[in-house]
């Protein structure tokens, strides 16, 4: 009977991975570096533009002078992948928070037994939230070089996009782990 008092491994894995994914996705959503534009013609060699989904920052790497709120002269924010990311990334964060609340109710924080169906539903919600943030990250990566940039400049992936990808993957894995809680419901029947 003592063995049943332990929290199942899949629930622990889900409750560790999903909050980590939430933090990475939040950072990726807010930080302005989905794409870096460097070696811009008619600009000093050390000037880098960092484009996010909300802001464009200009940084001189030699002095680390950074100025955000740059004018969107190339209509970067009007591009469909950027608009989709502006909608889906915050939505994903809200769905992740909802999934974590449901997971807390399903995993037995204050009860002798976990509620496996509730934890399984939380896993599905968290899986959905991971997919909601993976779609804009993937689409943006696909269109990275097609999005408007100064002619002759060099484009690279920014750290915010990488963090968004990692966060999405952690949420998907954590959601899948929690979804395994449905297995216990089937065994009980």
N, C-alpha and C positions, 0 to 999 in steps of 0.2 A: 504493500500500500504506500510505502514511502517513495517508491519510484514515481508514482503518479503525482507527487507533490512538486516535482521538478518542472520548470517551464520547458516546453519542447524546443529543441534546437532550432527548428525552422522559424519559430517566433522570435527567438533571440537574434538570429541572423537578420531577419526582416527589420527588427527594431534597432539594429545597429546600422545597417546599410542605408535605410531610408532617410533618417535625419542627416546623415553625412551627405547623401545625394541632395537633400533639400538645401543644405548650406552651400554646396558647390553650384547648384542651379541658381540660387539667390545671388551669389557673387557674380556668376556669369551673366545674369540678367541685368544687374545694376552697373557693373564695371564697363567703361567705354572702350573695350578693346577686342571687338570681334574680328577686326581686320586692321592690319597696319600697312600704311602707305608710306614708302620711303623713296629716297633718291628722286624727289620731285623736281622736274625741270624749273629753272628760274628761282630756286630756293636754296639756302645753304645745305651742304651735304648731310649735316647732322639733324635736319628737321624731319620729324616723323609725325604723320597724322594717325591717330588712333580712332577708328570708327566703331561705335557700338550700336545698339538698337535705339538708344535714347539721346546720345550726345556724340560730338566729334571734338577731340582734343588735339592740340598741336604742341609738340614737345621738342625742345632743342636738347639733344642728348648730351652735348658737351657741358652744358650748364644746368641741366635738369629743370629748366624753366618750362612750366606746363601751363597752358591756357586752354580751358574747356569752353564750350559754348560757341564753337566756331560756326561761321555761316555755312549753310548747306548750298553752296553754289552749283553743285552738280546734281542736285535733287536726289541725293542718296536715300533720304528718308521716305521718298515717294515710291521706292522700288518695292515690288510685291513681296520678295522674301523678307525684307526688313519689316514691312507692315504686318506680315504673318507672325514674325517673331515678337513684335510688339504686342500682339494679341494673345498668342499661345503661351509665351513664357510666364507672364504674370498669372494667367489662368492655371497653368501647371502648378505654380507655387500654392495657389489657393486649394487646388484639388489635393496636393500633397499634404497640406495641413489638415484637411478634412480626413484624409486616409489615416494620418497618424493619430487623430482623435479616436477614430473608429478602432484602430489597432490597440490603442490603450484600453479601450473598453473590452476588447476581445481577449487580450492577453491578461492573465489573471494577476494584475498588480495587487489587488486587495481581496481576492477571492481564493478559495482553496483549489478551484479547478478553472482552467482557461475555457473560454467560450470559443470553440473551434469554428463554428459557422461565422461568427462575427469577425474573427481574425482572418478567415478566408475571404470574406467580403472586403475587409480592409486591404488585403493583398491585391484584389482586383482593382480597387480604387487607386492604390499606389502604382500598380502596373500601368493603368491608364495615364496617371500623371507623368510617369516616366516617358511614355510614348508621346504625350503632348509636348514635352520639351525636346524630345529627340527629333521630331518632325522639323521644327524650324531650324534646329542646329544643323541637321543634315541638308536641308534645302539651301540654307545660307552657304554652307561649304560647297555645295554643287555649283552655286551661282557666284562664288567668291570673285572670280576673275571677270565675270560678266557685269557685275555691279559697276556703276560709274566711278571713275578715278581719273586723276590728271594724266594726260597722255604721256607715255614714256616713263611713268613711275613704276616702282617695284611693289608688288603686293605679297603679303604674308599673312598667315593665320595668326590671330591674336589669342592671348591667354584666356580671355573670357569665353571664346568659342570652345576652347579645349575644356574648360571647367564645366561649361554647359553640357558637353558630351559626356564627360565623366559622371556628372551629377545624374544625368538621364539614365545612364547605364546602371548606376548604383540603385536608383529608384526602381528600375525594372527588375533587377536581381532581387532586391529586398521584397518587392511586391510578389514576385514568383515564389520566394521562400515562404511568405505568409500565406499565399494561396495553397501551399501544400497542407495547410491546416484542414482543408476540406477532406483530406485523406482520413483523418480521424473520425469525421462524421460518417463516412462510408463504412469504416471498420466497426463502429458502434452499432450500425443497423445490420 
